[in-house]
């Protein structure tokens, strides 16, 4: 067994990157078959619930990011050793076996993602895998948030949206009474229900920020600022939507509270929020370039002296 593993190691180390890619995909098929019940549940959840509609996109985005980094991945030769490979094989077997004893979908999908990582590292080696950490870790978003965690997130989004709504109403000059997510306005009363939390658009905003961090920004501080902006932007979007619809219903037509802008107009406010994030992203990128240029100039002066 030891000699056989050594022979496999030698062949993999000498193989071309394309061969390792194909072997990874081939050995990922048994992993998919083992987890097929959980994967079917995940697909059904994504198709039936708007809160989880993003799940089906995650593998394709991760695959595309890996494709973008194919040259970087191919530039690092595979230099895995036998103990590391043996540990990866053992981990893969244990992960596959554990799938038969886990009924929770979130836990099962997490096992699947870790198994996919394990198979990838086995065929490409630890050094090459480090070059594509982000595309690999992006697969974490394939794991559905547990119901308890999702409820807490929705509660927090509702609270934040409520605060923003009260603030925007106070700026508008419209008289209102506010208590426990209920607003009593002239000729209109509204209640901010859990369905108004904007969890779906907030998730889309988070994924957009994460991808923008990776594709556009390069500094830890700028990436942190963009990610930290997601929550304020999400609750601002919700509050802006609630106040806009309410004011339109009061001063234009009461039908706005049940019309298309209410039921299907979320993309309008999401677009506004996305535009704000785009401006912030542009400013952060320009700040990075400015600081990098300034550092280069200072280094040039020091070298000249």
Residue pairs with C-beta under 8 A, 6 or more apart in sequence:
2 82
5 82
5 85
5 86
6 82
8 85
9 80
9 81
9 82
9 85
12 20
12 23
12 78
12 80
12 123
13 77
13 78
13 79
13 80
13 125
15 23
15 78
17 70
17 73
17 74
20 78
20 123
20 124
23 123
24 119
24 120
24 123
24 124
27 119
27 123
28 116
28 119
30 96
31 92
31 96
31 112
31 115
31 116
31 119
32 39
34 96
34 99
35 99
35 108
35 109
35 111
35 112
35 115
38 99
38 105
38 108
38 109
38 112
39 112
41 105
42 55
42 105
42 109
42 142
42 144
43 55
43 56
45 52
45 55
45 105
45 144
46 52
46 53
46 54
46 55
46 56
47 53
47 56
50 200
51 150
51 199
51 200
51 203
52 144
53 200
54 141
54 203
54 204
54 207
55 141
55 142
55 144
58 138
58 139
58 141
58 142
59 139
59 142
61 138
61 211
62 135
62 136
62 138
62 139
63 135
65 132
65 134
65 135
65 138
65 214
66 73
66 132
66 135
66 136
68 135
69 131
69 132
69 135
72 131
72 132
73 124
73 128
73 131
73 132
75 131
76 125
76 127
76 128
76 131
77 125
77 127
77 128
78 123
78 124
78 125
78 127
78 128
79 125
79 127
80 121
80 122
80 125
80 126
84 126
85 122
88 118
88 121
88 122
89 122
91 118
92 115
92 118
92 119
92 122
95 111
95 114
95 115
95 118
96 115
98 111
99 108
99 111
99 112
102 108
102 111
104 146
105 144
106 143
106 144
106 145
106 146
109 142
109 143
109 144
110 140
110 143
112 142
113 139
113 140
113 142
113 143
116 139
117 129
117 136
117 139
120 129
120 136
121 129
129 136
134 214
138 210
141 207
145 153
150 199
153 199
154 194
154 197
154 199
157 197
157 198
157 199
157 202
157 234
157 235
157 238
158 181
158 192
158 194
158 196
158 197
160 231
160 234
160 235
160 238
161 192
161 196
161 197
161 198
161 235
161 238
161 239
161 242
162 181
162 192
162 239
163 235
163 239
164 235
164 236
164 238
164 239
164 240
165 183
165 192
165 238
165 239
165 242
165 243
166 178
166 183
167 239
168 239
168 240
168 243
169 176
169 178
169 183
169 185
169 243
169 246
172 243
172 247
174 185
174 186
174 247
174 250
175 185
175 186
176 183
176 184
176 185
177 183
177 184
178 184
181 191
181 192
181 193
182 189
182 190
182 191
182 192
183 189
183 190
183 191
183 192
183 246
185 246
185 250
186 250
187 250
187 254
188 246
188 249
188 250
188 254
188 257
190 242
190 246
190 257
192 242
196 238
196 242
197 238
198 234
198 237
198 238
198 241
198 266
200 266
201 234
201 237
201 266
201 269
201 270
201 273
202 230
202 231
202 234
204 270
205 230
205 233
205 234
205 237
205 270
205 273
205 274
205 277
206 230
208 274
208 277
209 226
209 227
209 229
209 230
209 277
210 227
212 226
212 277
212 281
213 223
213 226
213 227
216 281
216 285
217 223
217 226
217 281
217 284
217 285
217 288
218 288
219 288
219 291
222 284
222 285
222 287
222 288
225 280
225 284
226 277
226 280
226 281
226 284
229 277
229 280
233 273
233 276
233 277
234 273
236 273
237 269
237 270
237 272
237 273
240 269
240 272
241 265
241 266
241 269
244 269
245 256
245 257
245 261
245 262
246 257
248 256
248 261
249 255
249 256
249 257
256 262
261 268
